[in-house]
């Protein structure tokens, strides 16, 4: 019987996200663990956003980009973790067709934006260290505002094509996704017909975007390292290396895990490994980023102490006033 693509697509109204199949006790343990990680991620990244917003000494392009990156991390982790936590407590574990593709779109668009922000931050460090005299004239408010807008919007524009293509594949049979997120690879595998064109477009898009952004970041930091090694001052070298080391650590964490997953989607990795790698870059990396940036940066540590120290002082003052009354 011939079934049209539209009819086939509409025959699946929802998907089942299996998540982490295990005993109810283990599901509760996972729920507690991921809830703690999610809370710490929100707190860490929100602290950086607040520090950049409220401390005037951090109103420079590098910290403005870092503040945007931290806000992006909050959005990125929120596209998957709340739904994953709800699924751990749910018996049905279902997600509607529309919600599944909405999650897919936002998760991967924000993932693209992360890669772009890492490029923007690498470009900013290149200008600051390799072109220090020209930096204030090049990195104007107009340019860094434009770069931030580009970093936020580009992923949402570019990722429309793969999402539309995959959502228009015919889905008429099984609807169980052995994952905790609506990932494109299992979604394409659930399609009734193997659309090699869509798979090729998706793989090509991923390869070009990831390799392109990764090479841009590596080239930028290679030029930065060469410039740092030429610096006569030992203090200047230490300061520059400290900044670049934290940036590179985040780059390796993010690009390393993402490249393992998405450059060759048909490579037959075990499902368990796919989940672990996805968990690493979608949950663990956003938790590590604020730690990496704040622990290795004196200005950021001072700003965080100032903000939370002020809050503590206000709290102590209010207690004293109540006590005297």
N, C-alpha and C positions, 0 to 999 in steps of 0.2 A: 504494500500500500504506500503510495507517495504522500508524504506529509510536507507541506510547505514550511519554509524556514521560520516564518512568523508564528505559525500554529505550534511548531515544535518548541520554539522558544517559550511561548506562553504556557505550555503544558507543565512546566516546572514553576510552581509559585513560591517555593522556598527551598533552602538548602539546610542540611544538618552539618554543623561544625563539630566534629568529634572531639577536638581539643586534645586532652591527655587522658585516654581511656585508662581507668584504674578503679580501685575500690573507693567507696564513699569516704572512708577515713583519709585516704591519700588525696582525694579531691579537696577535702577541707584543709589539709596541710598545704596543698598548692595554693588554695585561696588565701590562706594566711600569709604565705611567703610572697606571693605576687602583690597582695594588698600592701604589704610593708614596703616592697620595692617601688610600687607606684607612688605611694605617699612620700617616700624619700626623694624620688625623682622630681615630683611636683615641688617639694619644699626647696631642694637644691637649686633647681632652675629658676624658680620664682625669686629666690634670694638674690641670684645674679641679676635678674631683670630689675628688681627693686634697687639694688646697689647702683646699677647703671642709671636708673631713672632719677634717683635722689641725690647722688653724690656728684657735684659739678665737676670734680677732678676727673671723672670718668666720661665726661662729655666730649670724647675724642672718637674719631672714626673706628679705631680698633675695638674700643669697648662698646660703641653703639652697635657694631656688627655682632659682637659677642652677646649683647643683650637680646638682639633679634634672634640669634641662633638659639639661645636658651628658651625664648618664647616659642620658637618653632619646635623645639624638643618637647615642650609641654603639649602642644597641639598634636605632634606626631605620636607620642605615647598614648594620648587620649583616644586616638582613632581605633586602637586595638584592645588595650588592657581592660577598660570598663566592661566591654562585651565579653571578653575572655573570663573575667571574674563572675559575671552573671551566668555564663555557660557552666562554670564549675559547680554552681549551686542548682543549676536547672536539670530537669530530667529529659526534657524534649530536645534541648540544644539546637533549636531551629532558628534560622535567620531568613527573613523574606528576601526574595529575588532582588528587589530594589535596594534594600538595606545592605545586602551583600556587595552589590556593585558600587554602592555609595562608599562603603568602607574601603573597598579595593581602590577606588578613585582617590579618596582623601589620603589613604595610607601611602600610596605610591607617588602622588603629587607632592606631598610633604617630604617624602624620601628624596625625590628629585631636588626639591628646594634645599634640603640639607647639603646635598652634593654641591649645589651652586653656591651656597653660603660658605662652604669650605674653600671653594675657588676664589670667592670675593675676599675672604680673610687672608688667603695666601697672596693674592694680588696686593692687598693693603700692606702686608709685611714686606713684600718685595719693594714697593715704592718707598716705604719708611726707612728701610735699611740700605737698599742699593741706590736710591735717589733722595737722600735726606734733605738736600738743599731745595730741590724742586717739589718735595712732598706737600708742603702747605699750599702751593699754587695749583698742584694737580688734584689733590684730594680735597676739593672744596665741599661745602655743605650741599651744593647742588648735585655734585657727583656722588657723594656717599648716600644721599637720599635716593637718587635714581638707582644706584646699585642695590640698595635695600628693597626698593619696590620691585625691581627686576628679579631679585632672589626669591621674593615671596610669590610673585605671579607666574613666573615662567613654567614651573612644574605643573600648575593647574591648567595652563594652556596646552602645553606639549603632551600631557598624559591623557587628554581627551580622546585622541585617536585610538590608542590601544584599548582603552576601556570600552569605547563604542564598538570596536571590532569584535572584542571578546564577548560583549553582552549580546551581540547579534548572532552569535553561533547558535545552532539548534540544540536545545536541551530538552530531551524527551524521555530519558531513562533514569538511571540512578541519580540521586541528589545528595549523597553523603560525601562530604569533604573531610578527608583524614588530616585535618590541620586545625589550628586555633584561630586562623584568620582567613578571609576570602582571598586566597592567593591565586594569581593567574595560572600557574602551572597545573594545580589540581582542577581548576575550573575548565581549562582547555581539554584536560583528559576526560572530563565528564560529558563533553559535547558528543552528540550522536554521530557526527561526521568529523573526520580528521581534516581540519582546514590547514593545510601546510602553508598557505599564503599568510594567514593570520599569525601562525607560529613564527614564520620567517620574519615578518614585519616586526613582531614583538621582540624577537631575539636580536635583530639588527639594531632596533632602537636602543635596547638595553646596552648592547656592546658599544655602540658609538657614544652614547651618553656617559657610561661609566668609565670606559677607557679614556675618552676625551677629557672628562673632568679630572680623573686621577692623574693623567699625564701633565695637565695644566698645573695641578697642585705640586706634583713632584718637581717639575721644571722650575717653578717659582721658588720652592724651598732650596733647590740645588744652587740657584743663583744667589739666594740669601746666604747660604752656608759659605760659598766662595767669598762673598763680600765680608762676612763676619771674620773669616780666617785672615783677611787682609787688614783688619782693624788693629791699630797700634796699642790701644788701651785694653788691658786685661779685664777691667771692670765692664767696659762696653761689650766685649766678647761674651762675658758671662751672662749679662743682661739679655743680649740678643739671642744667645743659645737657649736660655731659660724659656723665653717666649716661644721660640720656634719649636722647642722640644715638646711643649704642651700641645701646640697646634698639630704637630706631626703625630703625636700619640692618638689624638682624636681621628685624624685622617686614616691612620692604619686600622684602628678599631672599626670604623665605619666602612671604608672601601674594601678592606680585607674580607669581612664577612659577607657583604653584599655581592661582591664579585664571585665568591664561591657558589652563591645561590643562583644568580640570574643571567650570567653570560651564556651558559649552555643549559637551558631548561630541560632538554631531553636526555640528560646524561645518566639517568637511572640511579640517582643517589637514594639510599634508604630513607623512608618517610620520617623515621625517628631523627635522623641526621638533619633533614630539611627543617624540622620543627626546632631543633636545638639551635641551628644557625640563625633561623628567623627570630627566635627568642633572644638571641645574643644581640643582633643589631637593632631590634625593635624595642627591647625592654632594658637590657643590661647597659648598652652603650649610652642611652640618654641618662642613666643613673651615674655613670662614670664621668661624663663630660664636665659637670659642675665641679666635681672633686679635682679633676685634672687641671682645669683652668684656675680654680681658686687657690689650691694648695701651692701652685708654682708661680703665683703672681702676687707680689707685695702690695701693689695698689688695690687689687681686688680684696685681699685679706683685710687691709686697713679699712676699706669702705664697708665691708661686711661687719667688722668689729664695731665700726662707728654707728651703723644703722641699728644693730642688735644691742649694742652697748647703750645707745640713747634710749631705746625702748625699755631696757632693764632699769636705767636711771629714772625714767618717768614712772615706772612701776614702783620702784623703791620710794620715790618722792610722794606718790599717792598714798602709800602705806603709812609713811611718816605723818602726813597731814591728817589722815584718819586717826592715827594714834594720839596726836596732840589734841584733836577735838574730843 
